[in-house]
Amino acid sequence: MDPMQLVHYRRANSAFIAAGCGALAAAVGFALVRAGDSFAAPVRGFAWVMVMLMVLGLLIGLRDMWRPPLMYRADRRGVTIFYQADRRRFAGPGVFLPWESVTKLTLETRIRRGHSVGKVNIRVVVCALDRKALFPVGQHSSACEYEDHLVCLDAVSGTPSGEEMLAGLQALWRAARSRGAAAKAS
């Protein structure tokens, strides 16, 4: 069997989301029940909609704890990236980054633009490419949104993360490079 590295979203992150949404839903729901008719109807309606959204967040967090989303799948051929930047989530069929186009793998701290804040520092595995990527980099890269020759893989949210993730990817990348060099020599 070929070596493979699977990187899943951390269950602890999903537990934090579920706990936060559950606590907020319970607190706001309890406050609304206790307040009765002391708030205007539109305010109560808006608050109940917010409680429902928090319950939805709780359910999503619990689902992701039960079955963590797959972030990346790396094997002897390359890396499949499941990140969708426009939705800030990991899902779908993903895009494929072949090892033969990767020239360098490094662990770096980069700046990512967030939805609610201007800029956020994030640790990423940067894949430097020898040519423009075969997919829209901005849609599938965690931080290198405007650089077509760099693809950034989130190295914080998954298991494994950081140095361990980089070491696993480098081992697969080096094995693919040595197979490619051996194939060219023969």
Backbone hydrogen bonds in HBPLUS format (Angstrom, degrees):
<---DONOR---> <-ACCEPTOR-->    atom                        ^
c    i                          cat <-CA-CA->   ^        H-A-AA   ^      H-
h    n   atom  resd res      DA  || num        DHA   H-A  angle D-A-AA Bond
n    s   type  num  typ     dist DA aas  dist angle  dist       angle   num
A0005-GLN N   A0074-ALA O   2.79 MM  69  5.05 161.1  1.82 146.2 152.2     1
A0074-ALA N   A0005-GLN O   2.84 MM  69  5.05 171.2  1.85 153.3 156.1     2
A0007-VAL N   A0072-TYR O   2.92 MM  65  5.12 167.5  1.93 156.2 154.7     3
A0071-MET N   A0007-VAL O   2.68 MM  64  5.47 155.4  1.74 153.8 162.5     4
A0072-TYR N   A0007-VAL O   3.23 MM  65  5.12 155.7  2.29 133.8 140.2     5
A0159-THR N   A0008-HIS O   2.87 MM 151  5.56 139.3  2.04 148.9 162.0     6
A0009-TYR N   A0069-PRO O   2.84 MM  60  5.49 158.0  1.89 161.5 168.9     7
A0010-ARG N   A0157-SER O   2.85 MM 147  5.89 156.3  1.90 172.3 164.4     8
A0015-ALA N   A0011-ARG O   2.82 MM   4  6.09 151.4  1.91 150.6 159.6     9
A0016-PHE N   A0012-ALA O   2.98 MM   4  6.16 152.1  2.05 143.5 150.2    10
A0017-ILE N   A0013-ASN O   3.08 MM   4  6.37 158.5  2.13 147.1 152.4    11
A0018-ALA N   A0014-SER O   2.90 MM   4  6.11 164.5  1.92 149.9 154.4    12
A0019-ALA N   A0015-ALA O   2.84 MM   4  5.95 164.8  1.86 149.6 154.1    13
A0020-GLY N   A0016-PHE O   2.91 MM   4  5.98 163.9  1.93 148.0 153.0    14
A0021-CYS N   A0017-ILE O   2.96 MM   4  6.06 170.6  1.97 153.0 155.9    15
A0022-GLY N   A0018-ALA O   2.86 MM   4  5.89 157.4  1.92 146.0 153.3    16
A0023-ALA N   A0019-ALA O   2.90 MM   4  5.97 163.3  1.92 148.9 153.3    17
A0024-LEU N   A0020-GLY O   3.00 MM   4  6.16 164.1  2.03 148.9 153.7    18
A0025-ALA N   A0021-CYS O   2.89 MM   4  5.97 160.9  1.92 147.0 152.8    19
A0026-ALA N   A0022-GLY O   2.97 MM   4  6.11 161.5  2.00 147.6 152.6    20
A0027-ALA N   A0023-ALA O   2.92 MM   4  6.07 164.3  1.95 149.9 154.5    21
A0028-VAL N   A0024-LEU O   2.92 MM   4  5.98 173.3  1.93 154.8 157.0    22
A0029-GLY N   A0025-ALA O   2.89 MM   4  5.80 157.5  1.94 142.3 149.9    23
A0030-PHE N   A0026-ALA O   2.87 MM   4  5.91 161.4  1.91 145.7 151.2    24
A0031-ALA N   A0027-ALA O   2.94 MM   4  6.12 159.1  1.98 145.4 151.5    25
A0032-LEU N   A0028-VAL O   2.87 MM   4  6.08 154.4  1.94 149.6 156.5    26
A0033-VAL N   A0029-GLY O   3.01 MM   4  6.23 158.5  2.05 150.3 155.7    27
A0034-ARG N   A0030-PHE O   2.97 MM   4  6.18 161.7  2.00 150.6 155.8    28
A0035-ALA N   A0031-ALA O   2.89 MM   4  5.98 147.4  2.00 142.7 151.8    29
A0036-GLY N   A0032-LEU O   3.16 MM   4  6.28 139.2  2.33 140.6 149.2    30
A0038-SER N   A0035-ALA O   3.17 MM   3  5.66 161.8  2.20 129.4 134.7    31
A0043-VAL N   A0040-ALA O   3.05 MM   3  5.36 119.1  2.44 105.9 120.7    32
A0044-ARG N   A0040-ALA O   2.99 MM   4  6.31 162.6  2.02 159.6 165.1    33
A0045-GLY N   A0041-ALA O   2.85 MM   4  6.01 163.4  1.88 154.2 159.1    34
A0046-PHE N   A0042-PRO O   2.94 MM   4  6.10 161.0  1.98 144.5 149.5    35
A0047-ALA N   A0043-VAL O   2.93 MM   4  6.12 160.1  1.97 148.6 154.4    36
A0048-TRP N   A0044-ARG O   2.88 MM   4  6.14 156.4  1.94 152.7 158.7    37
A0049-VAL N   A0045-GLY O   3.00 MM   4  6.25 150.6  2.08 145.8 154.0    38
A0050-MET N   A0046-PHE O   2.97 MM   4  6.30 153.6  2.04 147.6 155.0    39
A0051-VAL N   A0047-ALA O   2.92 MM   4  6.26 149.4  2.02 145.0 153.7    40
A0052-MET N   A0048-TRP O   2.97 MM   4  6.24 156.7  2.03 145.6 151.2    41
A0053-LEU N   A0049-VAL O   2.97 MM   4  6.30 153.3  2.04 147.8 155.2    42
A0054-MET N   A0050-MET O   2.91 MM   4  6.19 151.4  2.00 146.6 154.7    43
A0055-VAL N   A0051-VAL O   2.91 MM   4  6.21 149.9  2.00 148.0 156.6    44
A0056-LEU N   A0052-MET O   2.92 MM   4  6.22 151.1  2.00 144.0 152.2    45
A0057-GLY N   A0053-LEU O   2.90 MM   4  6.24 151.8  1.98 143.9 151.5    46
A0058-LEU N   A0054-MET O   2.89 MM   4  6.18 147.6  1.99 142.9 152.0    47
A0059-LEU N   A0055-VAL O   2.93 MM   4  6.26 158.5  1.97 151.0 155.8    48
A0060-ILE N   A0056-LEU O   2.91 MM   4  6.19 157.2  1.96 151.8 158.3    49
A0061-GLY N   A0057-GLY O   2.91 MM   4  6.05 160.3  1.95 146.0 151.7    50
A0062-LEU N   A0058-LEU O   2.91 MM   4  6.17 157.1  1.97 150.0 156.4    51
A0063-ARG N   A0059-LEU O   2.88 MM   4  6.08 156.4  1.93 145.7 152.4    52
A0064-ASP N   A0060-ILE O   2.91 MM   4  6.13 160.6  1.95 151.2 156.2    53
A0065-MET N   A0061-GLY O   2.94 MM   4  6.16 132.8  2.17 137.7 150.7    54
A0066-TRP N   A0062-LEU O   2.98 MM   4  6.22 155.4  2.04 147.1 153.3    55
A0067-ARG N   A0063-ARG O   2.87 MM   4  6.09 166.6  1.89 155.7 159.1    56
A0082-PHE N   A0071-MET O   3.09 MM  11  5.37 163.6  2.11 164.0 158.8    57
A0073-ARG N   A0080-THR O   3.08 MM   7  5.13 152.6  2.16 140.5 147.9    58
A0080-THR N   A0073-ARG O   2.77 MM   7  5.13 164.1  1.79 146.1 151.5    59
A0075-ASP N   A0078-GLY O   2.95 MM   3  5.58 159.8  2.00 157.1 162.6    60
A0099-TRP N   A0077-ARG O   3.04 MM  22  6.08 167.8  2.05 136.4 137.7    61
A0079-VAL N   A0097-LEU O   2.88 MM  18  5.13 158.1  1.92 145.6 147.0    62
A0097-LEU N   A0079-VAL O   2.74 MM  18  5.13 162.8  1.77 154.8 161.0    63
A0081-ILE N   A0095-VAL O   2.76 MM  14  5.28 160.3  1.80 158.7 162.2    64
A0095-VAL N   A0081-ILE O   2.91 MM  14  5.28 149.5  2.01 140.8 147.8    65
A0091-ALA N   A0082-PHE O   2.91 MM   9  5.35 142.6  2.05 158.4 148.2    66
A0084-GLN N   A0089-ARG O   2.78 MM   5  5.52 156.2  1.84 169.3 177.3    67
A0087-ARG N   A0084-GLN O   3.22 MM   3  5.65 139.3  2.39 107.8 118.0    68
A0088-ARG N   A0084-GLN O   2.81 MM   4  5.71 117.1  2.21 142.5 160.9    69
A0089-ARG N   A0084-GLN O   3.34 MM   5  5.52 155.7  2.41 137.0 142.1    70
A0085-ALA N   A0139-GLN O   2.83 MM  54  4.87 173.7  1.84 135.0 137.3    71
A0101-SER N   A0098-PRO O   3.23 MM   3  5.90 159.0  2.28 115.6 121.0    72
A0102-VAL N   A0099-TRP O   2.95 MM   3  5.18 154.6  2.02 111.1 119.3    73
A0130-ASP N   A0101-SER O   2.87 MM  29  5.51 148.6  1.97 147.7 157.1    74
A0103-THR N   A0128-ALA O   2.70 MM  25  5.54 165.4  1.72 151.9 157.2    75
A0128-ALA N   A0104-LYS O   2.90 MM  24  5.10 162.6  1.93 151.4 156.0    76
A0106-THR N   A0126-VAL O   3.11 MM  20  5.29 154.0  2.18 139.8 147.9    77
A0126-VAL N   A0106-THR O   2.71 MM  20  5.29 153.9  1.78 160.4 165.5    78
A0108-GLU N   A0124-VAL O   2.89 MM  16  5.53 166.5  1.91 166.7 169.7    79
A0124-VAL N   A0108-GLU O   2.82 MM  16  5.53 164.7  1.84 164.2 169.5    80
A0110-ARG N   A0122-ILE O   2.84 MM  12  5.44 167.3  1.85 160.0 157.1    81
A0122-ILE N   A0110-ARG O   2.81 MM  12  5.44 156.7  1.87 155.6 162.0    82
A0112-ARG N   A0120-VAL O   2.73 MM   8  5.19 166.9  1.74 154.6 158.5    83
A0120-VAL N   A0112-ARG O   2.79 MM   8  5.19 146.0  1.90 147.0 158.5    84
A0155-ALA N   A0123-ARG O   2.97 MM  32  5.47 163.3  1.99 140.5 138.4    85
A0125-VAL N   A0153-LEU O   2.81 MM  28  5.03 158.2  1.86 145.9 151.2    86
A0153-LEU N   A0125-VAL O   2.88 MM  28  5.03 165.1  1.91 139.7 144.5    87
A0127-CYS N   A0151-VAL O   2.79 MM  24  5.10 169.1  1.81 154.0 157.9    88
A0151-VAL N   A0127-CYS O   3.02 MM  24  5.10 153.5  2.10 135.6 144.0    89
A0129-LEU N   A0149-HIS O   2.83 MM  20  4.99 163.1  1.86 153.5 151.3    90
A0133-ALA N   A0148-ASP O   3.27 MM  15  6.10 156.0  2.33 152.8 156.5    91
A0139-GLN N   A0136-PRO O   3.08 MM   3  5.62 141.8  2.24 112.8 122.7    92
A0140-HIS N   A0137-VAL O   3.03 MM   3  5.38 147.0  2.14 110.8 120.3    93
A0141-SER N   A0137-VAL O   2.95 MM   4  5.60 112.2  2.42 162.9 173.3    94
A0142-SER N   A0152-CYS O   2.86 MM  10  5.25 168.2  1.87 142.0 140.1    95
A0145-GLU N   A0143-ALA O   2.97 MM   2  5.60 135.9  2.17 102.4  90.6    96
A0150-LEU N   A0147-GLU O   3.32 MM   3  5.59 168.3  2.33 113.8 114.9    97
A0162-GLY N   A0155-ALA O   2.89 MM   7  5.02 149.6  1.98 128.0 137.8    98
A0166-LEU N   A0162-GLY O   3.03 MM   4  6.32 165.2  2.05 155.0 159.5    99
A0167-ALA N   A0163-GLU O   2.84 MM   4  6.02 162.5  1.87 150.7 155.3   100
A0168-GLY N   A0164-GLU O   3.10 MM   4  6.29 160.0  2.14 145.1 149.9   101
A0169-LEU N   A0165-MET O   3.00 MM   4  6.24 162.3  2.03 154.0 158.8   102
A0170-GLN N   A0166-LEU O   2.82 MM   4  5.98 161.8  1.85 155.1 160.7   103
A0171-ALA N   A0167-ALA O   3.01 MM   4  6.16 152.8  2.09 144.8 151.4   104
A0172-LEU N   A0168-GLY O   3.25 MM   4  6.51 161.7  2.28 145.4 149.3   105
A0173-TRP N   A0169-LEU O   2.87 MM   4  6.05 160.4  1.91 152.4 158.7   106
A0174-ARG N   A0170-GLN O   2.81 MM   4  5.89 166.5  1.82 151.5 154.9   107
A0175-ALA N   A0171-ALA O   3.05 MM   4  6.14 158.3  2.10 142.9 149.2   108
A0176-ALA N   A0172-LEU O   3.01 MM   4  6.21 153.8  2.08 144.2 151.2   109
A0177-ARG N   A0173-TRP O   2.91 MM   4  6.19 154.6  1.97 148.6 156.0   110
A0178-SER N   A0174-ARG O   2.88 MM   4  6.11 157.5  1.93 151.0 156.6   111
A0179-ARG N   A0175-ALA O   3.02 MM   4  6.20 154.1  2.09 144.0 151.0   112
A0180-GLY N   A0176-ALA O   2.92 MM   4  6.11 152.3  1.99 144.1 152.2   113
A0181-ALA N   A0177-ARG O   2.89 MM   4  6.11 154.2  1.96 147.2 153.9   114
A0182-ALA N   A0178-SER O   2.94 MM   4  6.06 154.3  2.01 142.4 149.5   115
A0183-ALA N   A0179-ARG O   2.91 MM   4  6.08 150.8  2.00 143.1 151.1   116
A0184-LYS N   A0180-GLY O   3.03 MM   4  6.23 150.7  2.11 142.9 150.3   117
A0185-ALA N   A0181-ALA O   3.00 MM   4  6.19 147.9  2.11 142.2 150.9   118
A0186-SER N   A0182-ALA O   3.18 MM   4  6.37 139.0  2.36 140.6 149.8   119
